[in-house]
Amino acid sequence: MGELLNRYEQVKLRINATAEQVGNGLQPGLLAVSKKHSVDKIRILAAAGQKGFGESYVQEGVAKISLLSELSLDWHFIGPIQSNKAKLIAANFNWVHSVDRLKILKLLNQSRLERQSPLNVLLQIKIGDELSKSGASYHEILSLAEAAQKYEQVTFRGLMCIPPPNDDFKIQCSFFQQAKVVFDQLAAQYADVDTLSMGMSNDLEAAIQTGSTMVRIGTDIFGQRPSQ
Ligand SMILES: *Cc1c(COP(=O)(O)O)cnc(C)c1O
């Protein structure tokens, strides 16, 4: 428990130090990526003040949400979305980061319950690697963003990206910069766009330097994930 809280504090220090270097007064949000980790660990972080948790697998995430419902946490779905899971995602999560096609956007909108507030949606933009499976191209992002405007049960909040892994700070920044340019364009066009989800354990500094508003940290908070 002490170790988990230590790592959590270290990550917050890294975020704050980098935000201070940027010096624009903005504080990037921290999403704790709890996939493959226990509800006990989530409880410990929640008690320390962490609100947002990210999950990549639908069944696992939904089970945790139900076990921890009394804590009123914010749950973010960040994994690949199969269409037969869209309904469960829409009914249980507060945010979805990984929308990259119209069919999924439509299904999320249809499945979001009327009594719930609209589902917060980020579009996943493909960066730096034409071979990667997930993520929409620039032109697809523009048309998805426009389509989202007519769906009442979803609110289009911005972009998410997962660039190819690279240990070079400058290369990391150049990937994130590609998302930042598109984000700025969308933020100028749509009033609800305020979230740029980028940066993981290995590249959070580069992401924040480049304008991330939300980093998604798993390993550096929880330690290595149990092997799959
Ligand atoms: C697992 C995952 C993370 C966290 O990655 P770490 O390297 O463990 O910090 C962030 N974003 C997405 C989309 C993930 O699947």
The ligand as a Tripos MOL2 file, in Angstrom:
@<TRIPOS>MOLECULE
LIG
   15    15     1     0     0
SMALL
NO_CHARGES

@<TRIPOS>ATOM
      1 C1         -2.5810    0.5000  -20.8690 C.3       1 LIG1
      2 C2         -2.8500    1.8270  -21.4310 C.ar      1 LIG1
      3 C3         -2.2990    2.9960  -20.8560 C.ar      1 LIG1
      4 C4         -1.3180    2.9720  -19.6970 C.3       1 LIG1
      5 O1         -0.0730    2.6100  -20.1570 O.3       1 LIG1
      6 P1          1.2130    2.5670  -19.1760 P.3       1 LIG1
      7 O2          2.3610    2.5020  -20.1130 O.co2     1 LIG1
      8 O3          1.0610    1.3470  -18.3300 O.co2     1 LIG1
      9 O4          1.2090    3.8190  -18.3740 O.co2     1 LIG1
     10 C5         -2.6480    4.2100  -21.4120 C.ar      1 LIG1
     11 N1         -3.4760    4.3020  -22.4730 N.ar      1 LIG1
     12 C6         -4.0330    3.2100  -23.0500 C.ar      1 LIG1
     13 C7         -4.9340    3.3850  -24.2160 C.3       1 LIG1
     14 C8         -3.7200    1.9540  -22.5570 C.ar      1 LIG1
     15 O5         -4.2560    0.8690  -23.1520 O.3       1 LIG1
@<TRIPOS>BOND
     1     1     2 1
     2     2     3 ar
     3     2    14 ar
     4     3     4 1
     5     3    10 ar
     6     4     5 1
     7     5     6 1
     8     6     7 2
     9     6     8 1
    10     6     9 1
    11    10    11 ar
    12    11    12 ar
    13    12    13 1
    14    12    14 ar
    15    14    15 1
@<TRIPOS>SUBSTRUCTURE
     1 LIG1         1 GROUP 0 **** ****
